[in-house]
Amino acid sequence: MAATVFQLKCGCKNDPWGKTGKDSLAGVLCSKTPGAVELDESKTYSEMWLGTYPTVPSRILATDELLKDYLQKHPEVVGQSALDKWGPEVPFLPKILSFTKALPLQVHPDKALAEKLHETDPNKYGDPNHKPEIAIALSNFELFAGFKPLPEIEKLMKIAPLQRFVPPHGASSFDDELLRELCRVLLTLPPSIVSETIKELLDIPEAQFGPTQRYIPGLLDRLRKQYPDTDNGSLVAALLMNYMTLGPGEAVCVPADSIHAYLCGDIMECMARSDNVINTGFCPKAESDSVDLFTRALSFKPHSVEESMLPRKKSDKGEQWKTEVYAPPFSEFNVLGTSLGSGEKETHKPLEGPSLLIVTKGSGKMKVSGGESLALQEGWVYFVGAGVALDFETEKGIAFYRPYAE
């Protein structure tokens, strides 16, 4: 009989926006598994990947076999329901991200656009899938996500240095299509105009930005220290997008085609099984994609801070009610989050599909129904097949996340 619960060895990327050495939670967690990563204090560690996506695939720790290959040989471990929907795969892609500067300003194409892009340029767009995602804060997390409400943007664009960029709309209202064109205008401004506009905005008293947007000059100053003051992304992010600060455990939902750029923090990110992205700011020009493609792909949800948030609630998957669930409005996954204090216990009922479990803090034990007891340590990752109940206990406390599909 095929094993259904086993420890994985994961990999970590080294993007320049990642945190350095031991400051990177992604790097630290990844390094806790024997043979995975040896931390180098001179390197950045940006993204620890979990699952079967081929860019940074997970391996079974005991055998070094790719998880993807194991599931191809033993498809029954993912459960019949998941097998019928997605095949012998982990149909989602979780990551631990650590970053100190803005990630590229981006959208992930929806399924229809992803299929077209994959067909025309498979080297750049490596799969035909959409990539909606959620991000759960593991530390204080700053980000840009979705667009501000239209009345806020309209009011802001009446400030003197910005009026000239608003496309003429006559008697028509300031609507999403006008916002799409405004995005295109800001993203195609010559470098000298971007720099000049940022300087003009920094000279304006904060009070002129209104009570809810006084932060804009400080944010522009911060962004120009991270990227050249000629980067068009700074204007789009600071002026048009929701700026948000989340505390540990809080989460946002980013639908496909929704504009976003993460700014600072450590997060657990989970997304549909895809690596497609369209970038237009906070990255070298050589890595920037077509502005026309970017603006054409834009959706206008969410359109406020409140719409961007993903609420959590107690999950009935946890018998002791010590588990919360993050349930986004798409079908590929939910994420369970369990936090136990000293001496506490929790039981997860059997799930109908595959899951991945990562310990983000502390240590404990996990007993598999009808089977062995396994150690849980910070940074350790387990694959859990369908139909398995799990009992958890800890002496000193533990926190872990468990994305799953059913």
N, C-alpha and C positions, 0 to 999 in steps of 0.2 A: 504493500500500500504506500502511495506517495506521501511524503511529509507535507504537512499543511501549515506548520508554523516553524520558521527558522530565521536566524539572524542574517542581515545583509551587510555588505560592505559598499559604501557609496563614494562618489567622487565629488570634487569641489572645483569650481572655476576660479579664475584669477583676473577678472575684469578690473580695469584701473579704478573704477568707482567703488570697489570693495574696501573693507576695512583691513588694516595691516595686522598680520601675525595674530597674537593672542587677543587683540581688540575685536577681532571678527568672531562673532558667535557662530557663523557658518563654518569658519575654519576650525574653531575649537570643537564644536560638536562632531564634525567630520573626523577630526584627529583622534577622538576617543575610541574608535573601532580599530582593533589591531590590524596593521598593514594598510590602512586607508590613506591617510595623509600625515606627513611629518611636518609640523608647522615651521615655517621659516619667517623670522621676524622682519625680513626685508621684502616679503611678498604680500600682495593683497589677496584676500579670500572673499569672494563675492557671493557665490551661489553653490550650496550643497544640493545636489539633485537626488531624488528618490524615485525608483521605478524602472520602467522598461524602455523609456525613450532613448534612441540610439546615440544621441550627442554625448550624454554622460550617464551610461547605463549602470544599474546596480548589479552586484554579483552576490552569490550565496557565499557567506563568509567561510563556511566549513570546506567547500569544494572549489571555490573560485569560478564556478559555472555562472554564466550570465542568467539572471532571473528570467529574461525573455526566453532563453532556450529551454529552461526548466519548465516553464508554463506551456511551451509548445509540445513538450513531451508528456506533460501531465495536465491537460486542459481541464480535467474534472475538478482540480483544486480551486478554480475561480467560481465554481457554482454554475448550474445550468442556466439560470436567468442571465447572469453577466456574460456567459459564453454565447448565448443566443444573440445578445445585443452587440457585443464588442469583440467577440472571439477570445482566444487565450492570451489576454493582455491585462495589464493594469491600465484601465481606461482614463486615468488622470495622472497629472504630473505634479507632485509636491516638491517644494524647494524651501530651504532656509536661506534667506537673503540678509546680508550685512552690507551697509553702504553709508558713506559719509558725504557724498556729493550727489547731485541730481542724476538719476538714471535718464537715458534718452526719453525725450517727449515722444509718445508713441500711441498707436492703436493696434489692436489685434484684429485681423480681418474676420468677418463672419463667414459662415460655411460656404455660401455661394461665391463670395470673392476669393476665399482661400482656394477653392477648387480651380477657379480660373487662373490665379497666380501660380499655383503648383503646376498646372498644365503648361503655361507659357515660360516659366522660369523655375524648374524644379531644383536647381542648385541653390537658389536664394530662398525659395519657399518650399521647404523640404517635405511638407505633408499637405493633404487637402482638407484639413480639419480646422474648425474654428477654435478660438482660445479665450473664452470667458474665464475670469479668474476671481479669487478672493484673496485678501491679504489680512492676516491676523497679527496684531502687534505683539512682539515678544519683549520689546522695550519701548520707550517713547518713540513714536513713529510719526514723522512729518511727510506729507505728500500733497500732490496736486491730483485731484480726481474729478472728472466730469466738468461741466460748465456751471458757472454761477447762474442764478436766475436772470432772465433777460432784462428786467427793469434795472438790476444792479449794473449790468454791463452797459446798458444804454446811458445811464447816468454818468458812469465813469468815463465813457468815451466823449463826454461833453467838456472834459478838462482840456484847456487850450492846446497842449502839445499833441493831443490825440484826435481832435476833431477832424483833421485832414485825412485820417485813414478810414473813416466810416464811409462805405459806399453810398452814393445817393439813393434814397428810397422814397422821395417825394411824399405822397400822402399815405403810402403803405406803412404798415407797422414794422417795428424792430422785431423781426421774427428769426426763426432758426436758419432759414435760407440766407438771410442777411448776415447772420453770425458765421455761417459757412464761408461766405465771401470775405468777411472781415478777417477770418483766420487765414485765408489765402493771401490777402493783402499783407498782413503782418509777417507771414512766413516768407514772403518774396521781397521784402524791403531790402534795399542795398545795405551792406554792412555799415557804411558811414551814417545812414539815417537811423539805423537801430541804435548805434552808439550815441548819436546826438539826442535821440528821443529819451534814452535812459538818463542821460545827464540832465536834461530838462526836467524830467519827472523827479529826480533827486533834489532839485532846487526848490520844489514846491513844498510848502508847509504840509505836514501830515494831515492837519485838520481839513484841508481842501478835498481830501479823498473820501470824506464822510466817516461816520462813526464805525461802520463795519469794515472799512477798507484802509484804515490808517496804516496797516502793516505793509502796504505795497512798496513804499520807498526802501524800507529796511530789507525787504525780501529781494528787491532788485539789486541792492548793494551786495547782498550776500551771494546772489547768483553770478554777478560779474566778477566775483573773486574766485568762483569755481570754474567758470567758462569765460571766453573772451566777451567783452561788452558789445561785440558785434553779433552775438548769437541770437537769432530770431526767436528761439524758444523761450527766452527770458520774458519777452513781451507777452507772448501767448499765455504762458503759465501764470505770471503775476497778475495780468489784467483780466483774463477771460475765465480762468479755471478756479474751482474751489480749492482754497488752501486749508488743509486740515491737520490737526495734531491729535493723535490717538494714544491712549495709554494701554499697557499690557492687557491682552485679552479682548480689546475692542477690534472690530473688523470692518473692512469695506468690501463692496462687491463691484467689480469692474466688468460690465457686459462686453461682448464682442463689439468692436467698432467704437468703444468708449475711450475718449482721450484721457491719458494719465501720465504722470511722471513722479516716481517716488523720490523723496528728497534726503531723508536721513533716518537711520534706525536699524532695527533687527526685526525681521518678520518671518512668519511661516506663510508661504504663498502656495495656493493650490489652484490648478487650472485644468481645463480639458487637455487631452494628450496631444499637444501641438507646440511648435516652436516658431510659429509665424509671427512676424512683427513688422510694422511699418514705422520707421523712425524719421523725425524731421527736425529735432532740436536737441541740444545738450549732447552732441556727438560731432566728430570731425565731418567736414563737408563730404569727404569721400564715402562716409558710411551713412549719409543722409539719403533718404528716399525721395521720390517724386512728390512735390507739394500737391500737384493735381491729384495723384493717387490718394494721398493722405486725406485731403479735404473731401474728396469724393466718398471716401469710406466712412467719414464721420457720422456717428449717430449723436443724438442730443439727449441721451439718458445716461447717467443721472443729470439733473439740472439744478441741484442744490446740495448742500452738505448733508441734509437729512436723507435725501434719496440715495446718497452714496453709501450710507452706513448699512452694514449687515447685522441685524440683531442676533443675539444668541439666546437660547432658552434651554431649560432642563430637558434632557433626553431620556425617553423611556428605554433606551438601549442600556442604560446604567441602572442596575437593580437597587443600588443604595442611593440613587439620586445625587451622586457626586460628579456626574458627567453632563456637560452642555453640548449642544449641537449647533453648528453653523450650517444653515441649509440655504444655499443660493437658489435662484429661480431657473436652474438648468439641471439636466438629468445626470451628468457624468459622475457627480460625487456629492457627498456631504462630508463634514469634518467633525469628529468628536473631540472634545477637549476635557481631560480629566485632571483634577488637582486634588491631591490627598495630603492631609497633615499627618503628623507623627502618629503612628499606630492605626491609621485609618485603612479601610478596605473598600473595594468596589468590585462589582461583577459586571462584565459586558455580556449581554445576551448574544447568541449566535447571529451573525449577519449572513445575508443571502449571497453576498459577493465578496470579492477580494478587498483587503485593506492593508495599509502600511502604518506602522506604529513607530513614532520617534519620541524618545525621552528628551525633554528640553531642560529639565532640572531634576536633581535628586537621584534617588535610587530605590529599588524595591525588588519584588518578585512577581512573576506572572505564571500562574498555573493553568495549563491547557486542559480543557475538559477531557477526562479519561486518559490523560497523558502526563508529561513531565512538568517539572517546575523550572522555569528559566529566570536567570538573573536579568534585571533591568538596571542599566547604568546610564548616566547622562551621555547623550549623543548616540546611544545604540539604537539601531533600526531593525524592526522585524517585519517580515511578510507574514500575513495571517490569511489563510484560505477561508473559503465559505463554510458556514455551518459549525464554527468552533466557538464555544463559550470560553471566556477568559476570566480568571479570578486574580485580582491585584491586591497586594498588601505592601506596606512600607513601614520601616521603623522610624525614619527621620523626615519623611516627606518626599513627594514626587509629583512632577507634572509631565504629561505627555499628550500628544495629539495623534489622532488616528483617522486619516482620510479613508473613505470607503465608497464602494459603488454597489448598488443592488439592482 
